Amino acid sequence: FHFGAAPVPGAAAGKVPLLQGESFEGAVAAIGESMTASPLQMAAAYAAFANEGAYVAPTLVRRSAPAPSR
């Protein structure tokens, strides 16, 4: 899910520990305790689940006009 890299330029990157062999750190990482992810990274991960497993990198769009209202 690309948690170790920034999803868009300038955004915060998550932290994924490097694990080798069987260790307590590996068990802790298995339940997600030693990993971090930004809200944007979590949204992209949920979007990958909804998109049948295909990861699509998030993008930012700069608007020159106000957003359309409904």
Order of alpha helices (4+ residues) and beta strands (2+ residues): alpha-alpha
